[in-house]
Amino acid sequence: MNHLDLNGRHAVVTGGASGIGFAIAQRLAGSGATVAIWDLDEAAGRMAAAALSGSSVAVDVGDDASVASAVQATLRPPQPSTS
C-alpha cells in the first residue's frame, strides 16, 4: 500500500468510531496525521480516539449547531489533565 506523508497535518473523520470511518482514521494516523474522531456515539468515539492517540468530539452532523460546536471543540487547544 502506498504511504501518504501526512506529518504535521490534522484530519477530522466523521463517523470515525467504527467501520469504514475508523479504517480511514487508522490510515490517516498511520500516515502521520493527528486525527479527530467526530461521531454521534460519544463513548465509541473516545475509545477510537484513544486507540489512535487522537481526540474525539460527540457530534450530530445533521445538526448545524452541533457541527459548529464540534468545530470549536476541535480547534480548541487540548487542556492539561488535572488528575
C-alpha positions in Angstrom: 0.0 0.0 0.0 1.3 3.5 -0.8 2.4 5.6 2.1 1.0 9.0 2.4 3.1 11.7 4.1 0.6 13.5 6.4 3.1 14.5 9.1 2.0 17.8 10.6 -1.5 17.5 9.2 -4.7 17.3 11.1 -7.7 15.3 9.9 -11.4 15.2 11.0 -13.1 11.9 10.3 -16.9 11.9 10.7 -18.3 8.6 11.7 -14.8 7.6 12.7 -15.6 5.5 15.7 -16.3 2.3 13.8 -16.4 0.6 10.4 -15.1 2.4 7.3 -14.7 5.7 9.2 -12.4 4.0 11.8 -10.4 2.3 9.0 -9.9 5.7 7.3 -8.9 7.3 10.7 -6.4 4.4 11.2 -4.9 5.0 7.7 -4.6 8.7 8.3 -3.0 8.3 11.8 -0.6 5.6 10.3 0.5 8.2 7.7 1.3 10.7 10.4 -1.8 12.8 10.7 -3.3 13.9 14.0 -6.9 12.6 13.9 -10.1 14.0 15.5 -12.9 11.5 15.5 -16.4 13.0 15.1 -19.1 10.6 16.0 -22.6 10.5 17.3 -21.6 7.7 19.8 -19.6 9.6 22.4 -18.2 6.5 24.2 -17.2 4.8 20.9 -15.6 8.0 19.7 -13.5 8.2 22.9 -12.4 4.6 22.5 -11.5 5.0 18.9 -9.6 8.2 19.5 -7.6 6.6 22.4 -6.6 3.7 20.1 -5.2 6.3 17.6 -3.8 8.8 20.1 -6.3 11.3 18.7 -9.2 13.3 20.0 -12.9 12.8 19.8 -16.0 15.0 19.7 -19.6 13.9 20.0 -21.4 15.5 17.1 -24.6 15.1 15.0 -23.5 16.1 11.5 -27.2 16.6 10.6 -27.5 19.4 13.1 -25.8 22.7 12.2 -25.4 23.8 15.8 -23.8 20.5 16.7 -21.3 20.8 13.8 -20.5 24.4 14.8 -19.8 23.3 18.3 -17.7 20.4 17.1 -15.6 22.8 15.0 -14.9 25.0 18.0 -14.1 22.0 20.2 -11.7 20.6 17.6 -9.9 23.9 17.2 -9.6 24.4 21.0 -6.1 23.5 22.3 -6.1 20.4 24.5 -6.4 21.1 28.2 -3.8 19.6 30.6 -5.1 16.7 32.6 -5.9 17.6 36.2 -5.6 14.1 37.5 
